[in-house]
Amino acid sequence: MAIGGKEGVVYRFEKEKLPQPIFEGKQDWIDLYYKAWEIAFENVDYVNIEGWKPILTCMPGVGVTWQWDSCFMTFITNYSNGTFSAFNNLDNLYRLRDKETGYISMAYRIETEQPAYGERINPPLYAWAEWEHYLISGDSSRFEEVLPAIEGLYNFIENNRRRGEGLYYFEDTGSSGMDNSPRSGFAAYDLKGSDVCFIDLACQQALTAKCVAKMYEVLGNEEKVEFYRAENKRINDLINRYHWHPKTGFYYDFFSRNSSRPTLKVKWINSKTCAAFWTLLCDASDDLAHTVPMVEHMMNPDEFFGHSPFASLSKDDLNYDPTGGYWLGSNWHPTTFAAIRGLYEKGYTEYARQAAVKYVESMCDVYKDPAYGGIWECYNPEQSRPATRENGELCVPNFVGWGGLGPITVLIENLISLHFNAAENKVEFDLFPEKKTGLKNMLFNGGKVDIECTKIGVAAGETEIKVTAEKPFTLVVRYARRRKQTFEVQAGENTFNI
């Protein structure tokens, strides 16, 4: 079915058109995968207003489209084989941007096409979303069309959301997406973030620069490549100068009373939150002196690595709520996904897998529990149940959108452990110990691919990988503590022995 906002188009859940995951002994993971897709197709808003494309949403019918929700949902629909694309959401947002200033609101009311919550921004993740889509699709045709919007927002933040130190502020915690997190009080009525420099916004700007540089490298614009690489380094240097606390080995938000000149003494805000995990993705935490202690905090069961990782607020914080309390400890899909991805990209593949197992297992437990079922907005960090909101009520059910990040994206990337890289025409496959795993009917770089570990053995040659491909590519298989073999897959059927 064609993607787009054509009148009369309805997107339907058709199981046979999706990638088909294989995981020996984990049928509950597979069941949750298909349930996530089923809910996603039910949660499409068809807007009968000229210019709007159909919207994948976590909460259909509310009449609002959100920015960071939409960006994260692209990481799910990248695996839809083109049956639906969350880039509809991004295209709607690009169209609504202020072309003069570059501003894009955190959310828009669909009927009026006006910002829903004042002049707030949201985590700027468009470049990351666009780049990740390219790595699976191999289609760079969107780059020239969307880069003006991405660079426009980047420049708006540079010009309008920085303090004297050169670092960045959200208008309030709601603008950061972490609504009631104890980072800057609560709503700041002057929309200036209560004089806080936010670690996640700095990281997200650095991540944007990193991804825009890669996009321009594909387009062959070396001047832009060098500019955005330098921007990434500049912001990361500031992050490590101001946000890093060497004695505790963690990145914090900090308080900056005077925004007209640099702070003479940094005043760290003493709450450890999942906002710091973005340092792994933007390369701020790019040496062992920073990465090792950060990862130790992340994997500590007395801080973030609870029953359902990762807690949004460390357990040793006075504000921590063991039932979740929204952003007072709940495991949230976007930040957990970002944490797992960051661990993987920094080489902590086993930690990423451990987190992925606990995350998806806890979701499966809730799904199978007749008291709850479904897929929820966020999860309790200490037991298999949905998290509470700040008022003690349970959070929102059937939250796909980004509730599909664990059952779909993490399943493929960190449990089955397939990583697609169309830029290098390469697929990496990390074998799960003593399990037959794989993915069939996957659309990668313009061709269908089946990859399956069909036999597991301990002796040389006893492990078998079968690949059927419409186009040639390079397959890298990793196993047994980072040993690896590389194979050249040809069009047709291939069998390789490890």
Secondary structure as UniProt FT lines:
FT   TURN            7..8
FT   HELIX           15..17
FT   STRAND          20..23
FT   TURN            24..25
FT   HELIX           27..42
FT   STRAND          44..45
FT   TURN            50..51
FT   STRAND          55..56
FT   TURN            60..61
FT   STRAND          64..66
FT   HELIX           67..77
FT   TURN            78..79
FT   TURN            81..82
FT   HELIX           87..96
FT   TURN            99..101
FT   STRAND          107..109
FT   TURN            110..113
FT   STRAND          114..115
FT   HELIX           126..137
FT   TURN            141..142
FT   HELIX           143..160
FT   TURN            164..165
FT   HELIX           173..176
FT   TURN            179..180
FT   TURN            182..183
FT   TURN            189..190
FT   HELIX           193..195
FT   STRAND          196..197
FT   HELIX           199..219
FT   HELIX           222..242
FT   STRAND          244..245
FT   TURN            246..249
FT   STRAND          250..251
FT   STRAND          254..255
FT   TURN            259..260
FT   STRAND          267..268
FT   HELIX           274..277
FT   HELIX           278..282
FT   HELIX           288..298
FT   TURN            301..304
FT   TURN            315..316
FT   TURN            318..319
FT   TURN            322..323
FT   TURN            325..329
FT   STRAND          331..332
FT   HELIX           333..345
FT   TURN            346..347
FT   HELIX           349..368
FT   TURN            370..372
FT   STRAND          378..379
FT   TURN            390..391
FT   TURN            400..401
FT   HELIX           402..404
FT   HELIX           405..415
FT   STRAND          418..421
FT   TURN            422..425
FT   STRAND          426..430
FT   TURN            433..434
FT   STRAND          437..444
FT   TURN            445..446
FT   STRAND          447..455
FT   TURN            460..461
FT   STRAND          464..469
FT   STRAND          473..479
FT   TURN            480..482
FT   STRAND          483..489
FT   STRAND          492..497
//
